[in-house]
Amino acid sequence: MKRTIKEQREIDRKSQALNLALRTVYIGTCYFPSKCHAYNYYSYLSRKEVDYKIRRKEIFIGEPALKTGQKLTTCDNGLRYQIEEISKYERV
């Protein structure tokens, strides 16, 4: 169904009056796709030190659990996982 120009202007006016917008939130994690990715991310540390972080559960290998509406993406040139979440409409 195509809207008329008048209808579209009315919709635009109402949405501007409410000042609502979707917001994308990126949540950094301590999860890495593999040990190799963790070694590269922590290149300033020795492999032994990175393995120690894994044993102490400071960092994790594998995908984190996601909640409904969240999406898993990578950051830092694909070295680390991050969670992308689009929040509900909120006032701007």
C-alpha positions in Angstrom: 0.0 0.0 0.0 1.5 3.3 -1.1 1.0 6.3 1.1 0.1 9.7 -0.2 2.5 12.6 0.3 0.0 14.1 2.8 -0.1 10.8 4.8 3.7 10.5 4.8 4.1 14.1 6.0 1.6 13.4 8.9 3.6 10.3 9.9 6.9 12.3 9.8 5.4 15.1 11.8 4.1 12.7 14.5 7.4 10.8 14.8 9.3 14.1 15.0 7.0 15.3 17.7 7.8 12.2 19.7 11.5 12.3 19.0 11.8 8.6 19.0 14.7 6.6 17.6 16.2 3.1 17.6 19.5 2.9 19.3 22.1 0.2 18.6 24.2 -0.8 21.6 27.5 -2.7 21.3 28.6 -4.7 24.3 32.2 -5.8 24.4 32.9 -9.3 25.7 35.9 -11.3 26.9 35.1 -14.1 24.4 37.3 -15.0 21.5 36.7 -17.3 18.5 39.8 -19.3 19.2 43.0 -19.4 21.2 44.9 -18.0 18.2 42.6 -15.0 18.2 43.3 -14.4 21.9 47.0 -14.7 21.4 46.8 -12.1 18.6 44.6 -9.8 20.7 47.0 -10.0 23.6 50.2 -9.9 21.4 52.0 -7.9 24.1 51.7 -10.9 26.5 53.4 -14.3 26.2 51.2 -17.3 25.2 51.8 -18.6 28.7 50.2 -15.5 30.2 47.2 -15.7 27.8 46.8 -19.4 28.8 46.8 -18.3 32.4 44.0 -15.8 31.7 42.0 -18.6 30.2 42.6 -20.9 33.1 41.6 -18.1 35.6 38.4 -17.5 33.5 39.4 -13.9 32.8 38.8 -14.6 29.1 36.9 -17.3 27.3 37.2 -19.2 24.0 33.9 -19.8 22.2 30.7 -17.9 21.7 28.9 -16.2 24.6 25.3 -16.9 25.5 22.9 -14.4 23.8 19.6 -13.1 25.0 16.6 -12.7 22.7 17.1 -9.9 20.3 20.9 -9.9 20.5 23.3 -10.6 17.7 26.9 -11.8 17.8 29.4 -9.8 15.8 33.2 -9.4 16.0 35.3 -6.3 16.8 39.0 -5.5 16.8 39.5 -6.7 13.3 37.6 -10.0 14.0 39.7 -10.9 17.0 37.1 -10.6 19.7 33.3 -11.1 20.0 30.9 -8.3 20.8 27.1 -8.3 21.2 24.9 -6.1 19.1 21.6 -5.1 20.6 19.0 -2.9 19.1 17.1 -1.2 21.9 13.5 -0.3 21.7 12.4 3.1 20.6 13.6 5.7 23.1 13.3 9.5 23.3 16.2 11.4 21.7 
